[in-house]
Amino acid sequence: MSTLTDSRTIVTSHIDVVPPHIPYSISGNTIHGRGSNDAKGSVATQVQAVEELRAAGKLGDGDIGLLYVVGEEVNGVGMEKANDLGIKLPKTVIFGEPTELKLAVSQKVRTPPGA
């Protein structure tokens, strides 16, 4: 795996949830609780996928970096702080968000105030 600042692909999601708090529980192979789908499920899946690719020798230097932030559900402070990390614009970013099992392609441009 590479350092986050020079990865060609960044896998990311948020690790915060909106209130109210619903405690986690496990029933068989199912996790219940606030955030178990959005976004803890995507985070767990992303980490597992990257670990399996790494273990199989399918990731080289600079291929992938992991970035998880807080504040997405409220004010975006985590991603704003991530902007201060010196991350070069990667070729691809994969966001872990539920999309009803449909692949979604998107882009978002934030215009700075006064621009």
DACORDA-V102370 format. One record per residue. N is the residue number from 1. SS is DSSP state (H for helix, E for strand, L for the rest). OMEGA is omega in radians with two decimals (999 if undefined). D_FIRST is the distance of its C-alpha to the first C-alpha in Angstrom with 2 decimals. Layout:
((N;SS;OMEGA;D_FIRST) (N;SS;OMEGA;D_FIRST))
This chain:
((1;L;-3.11;0.00) (2;L;2.99;3.78) (3;L;-3.10;6.90) (4;H;-3.04;8.89) (5;H;-3.10;11.61) (6;H;-3.12;10.47) (7;L;3.05;8.46) (8;L;3.09;10.64) (9;E;3.03;10.58) (10;E;3.06;10.93) (11;E;-3.00;11.94) (12;E;3.01;14.69) (13;E;3.05;17.97) (14;E;-3.10;20.52) (15;L;3.06;21.32) (16;L;3.12;24.98) (17;L;3.10;27.98) (18;L;3.06;31.54) (19;L;0.03;34.49) (20;L;3.11;36.23) (21;L;3.04;34.18) (22;L;-3.04;34.36) (23;L;3.10;33.25) (24;L;2.99;30.71) (25;E;3.13;32.09) (26;E;3.08;31.08) (27;E;-3.06;33.50) (28;L;3.10;32.50) (29;L;-3.07;29.16) (30;E;3.06;29.73) (31;E;3.12;28.61) (32;E;3.06;31.21) (33;L;-3.13;31.31) (34;L;3.09;30.61) (35;L;-3.11;27.13) (36;L;3.03;26.39) (37;L;3.14;26.00) (38;L;0.30;25.32) (39;L;-3.08;22.74) (40;H;3.12;21.79) (41;H;3.13;21.85) (42;H;3.12;19.33) (43;H;3.14;16.97) (44;H;-3.14;17.37) (45;H;3.13;16.95) (46;H;-3.13;13.75) (47;H;3.13;12.12) (48;H;-3.13;13.74) (49;H;3.13;12.75) (50;H;3.11;8.97) (51;H;3.13;9.66) (52;H;3.10;12.00) (53;H;3.12;10.00) (54;H;-3.13;7.38) (55;H;3.14;10.70) (56;L;3.13;12.37) (57;L;-3.08;10.23) (58;L;3.09;10.09) (59;L;3.08;6.56) (60;L;3.10;6.37) (61;L;3.10;5.52) (62;L;-3.10;6.44) (63;L;-2.97;6.57) (64;E;3.04;5.99) (65;E;3.14;6.70) (66;E;3.12;9.28) (67;E;3.10;12.70) (68;E;-3.02;15.80) (69;E;3.03;19.16) (70;L;3.08;22.74) (71;L;-3.11;26.01) (72;L;-3.09;25.42) (73;L;-3.04;28.53) (74;L;-2.99;30.67) (75;L;3.10;29.96) (76;L;-3.06;26.39) (77;H;-3.14;25.99) (78;H;3.13;22.35) (79;H;3.05;21.27) (80;H;3.10;23.73) (81;H;3.10;22.14) (82;H;3.09;18.67) (83;H;-3.14;20.46) (84;H;-3.07;21.08) (85;H;-3.14;17.46) (86;L;3.14;17.49) (87;L;3.06;14.96) (88;L;3.14;15.65) (89;L;-3.11;16.93) (90;L;3.08;14.27) (91;L;-3.07;15.63) (92;E;2.98;15.25) (93;E;3.11;15.29) (94;E;3.14;15.78) (95;E;3.09;18.11) (96;L;3.08;19.03) (97;L;3.10;22.82) (98;L;3.12;25.54) (99;L;3.13;27.29) (100;L;3.13;29.67) (101;L;3.09;27.32) (102;L;3.08;27.63) (103;L;3.14;24.85) (104;L;3.08;25.47) (105;L;-3.05;24.65) (106;L;2.97;25.42) (107;L;-3.14;25.26) (108;L;3.09;26.66) (109;L;3.13;28.01) (110;L;3.14;29.30) (111;L;3.12;32.18) (112;L;3.11;32.64) (113;L;3.11;36.04) (114;L;-3.11;38.75) (115;L;999;36.96))
